[in-house]
Amino acid sequence: MTDHRLEVLAALADEIAQRKSASPDQSYTARLLSQGIEKCAKKFGEEAVETALAAVLRDKAQIAAETADLLYHLLVMLEASGVRLADVMAELARRQGMSGLAEKASRPKD
């Protein structure tokens, strides 16, 4: 199995949770979190667009860099939302082995 270094993602999530109580003047993470979910979601969206644009350009180094920014901002948004990375991983585990079509069909209809 490929080593995806998921422990780095978990450690980053822990660090973001710790930085929540830091001074917004001393920590970018604390500053983002102090500005609320709207700002965190906006930054995540911006990074998603930048990641998609890098993918369209097929620039592997830029894709990796933008994806790192995207994952960081995703974790900040999760922290601002009160959602733990463990909850996301549990949802992914629940879906494992299920086809995407079956998973979508199992969701409640709006």
C-alpha positions as CSV (number, residue, x, y, z in Angstrom):
1,M,0.0,0.0,0.0
2,T,1.2,3.5,-0.8
3,D,2.4,5.7,2.1
4,H,0.1,8.7,1.9
5,R,1.5,10.4,5.0
6,L,-1.9,10.9,6.5
7,E,-0.3,11.4,9.9
8,V,0.9,14.8,8.6
9,L,-2.7,15.8,7.9
10,A,-3.8,14.6,11.4
11,A,-0.9,16.5,13.0
12,L,-1.9,19.6,11.1
13,A,-5.5,19.3,12.3
14,D,-4.2,19.1,15.9
15,E,-2.0,22.1,15.4
16,I,-4.9,24.1,14.0
17,A,-7.0,23.2,17.0
18,Q,-4.2,24.4,19.3
19,R,-3.7,27.6,17.4
20,K,-7.3,28.5,17.9
21,S,-6.5,30.0,21.3
22,A,-3.4,31.9,20.1
23,S,-3.3,35.6,19.5
24,P,-4.7,36.6,16.0
25,D,-1.7,39.0,15.9
26,Q,0.7,36.2,16.2
27,S,-0.9,33.4,14.2
28,Y,-2.5,33.4,10.8
29,T,-4.6,30.4,11.8
30,A,-5.9,32.2,14.9
31,R,-6.6,35.2,12.7
32,L,-8.6,33.2,10.2
33,L,-10.6,31.4,13.0
34,S,-11.3,34.7,14.8
35,Q,-12.9,36.0,11.6
36,G,-15.5,33.3,11.6
37,I,-16.8,30.5,9.4
38,E,-17.6,32.9,6.5
39,K,-14.0,34.0,6.1
40,C,-12.7,30.4,6.6
41,A,-15.1,29.1,3.9
42,K,-14.2,31.9,1.5
43,K,-10.5,31.2,1.9
44,F,-11.2,27.5,1.3
45,G,-13.2,28.3,-1.9
46,E,-10.4,30.5,-3.2
47,E,-7.8,27.8,-2.7
48,A,-10.1,25.3,-4.4
49,V,-10.3,27.5,-7.5
50,E,-6.5,28.0,-7.4
51,T,-6.0,24.2,-7.2
52,A,-8.4,23.6,-10.1
53,L,-6.6,26.1,-12.2
54,A,-3.2,24.5,-11.5
55,A,-4.7,21.2,-12.5
56,V,-6.0,22.6,-15.8
57,L,-2.4,23.9,-16.5
58,R,-1.1,20.4,-15.7
59,D,1.6,22.0,-13.5
60,K,2.4,19.2,-11.0
61,A,4.5,21.3,-8.7
62,Q,1.8,24.0,-8.6
63,I,-0.9,21.4,-8.1
64,A,0.9,20.0,-5.1
65,A,1.5,23.4,-3.6
66,E,-2.1,24.6,-4.1
67,T,-3.4,21.3,-2.8
68,A,-1.3,21.8,0.4
69,D,-3.0,25.2,0.8
70,L,-6.4,23.7,0.0
71,L,-6.0,21.0,2.7
72,Y,-4.8,23.5,5.3
73,H,-7.8,25.8,4.6
74,L,-10.1,22.8,4.6
75,L,-8.9,21.9,8.1
76,V,-9.3,25.5,9.3
77,M,-12.8,25.5,7.9
78,L,-13.6,22.2,9.7
79,E,-12.2,23.6,12.9
80,A,-14.3,26.7,12.5
81,S,-17.3,24.5,11.9
82,G,-16.7,22.2,14.9
83,V,-16.2,19.2,12.7
84,R,-13.3,16.9,13.6
85,L,-11.1,15.3,11.0
86,A,-11.9,12.0,12.7
87,D,-15.5,12.5,11.7
88,V,-14.6,13.1,8.1
89,M,-12.4,10.0,8.1
90,A,-15.2,7.9,9.7
91,E,-17.5,9.0,6.9
92,L,-14.9,8.1,4.3
93,A,-14.5,4.7,6.0
94,R,-18.3,4.2,5.9
95,R,-18.3,4.8,2.2
96,Q,-15.3,2.6,1.5
97,G,-16.1,-0.3,-0.9
98,M,-19.4,1.4,-2.0
99,S,-19.7,2.6,-5.5
100,G,-20.1,6.4,-5.9
101,L,-23.4,5.9,-7.6
102,A,-24.7,3.7,-4.7
103,E,-23.4,6.2,-2.2
104,K,-25.2,9.1,-3.9
105,A,-28.4,7.1,-4.1
106,S,-28.2,6.4,-0.4
107,R,-28.3,10.1,0.5
108,P,-31.6,11.7,1.7
109,K,-33.4,13.5,-1.1
110,D,-33.9,17.3,-0.7
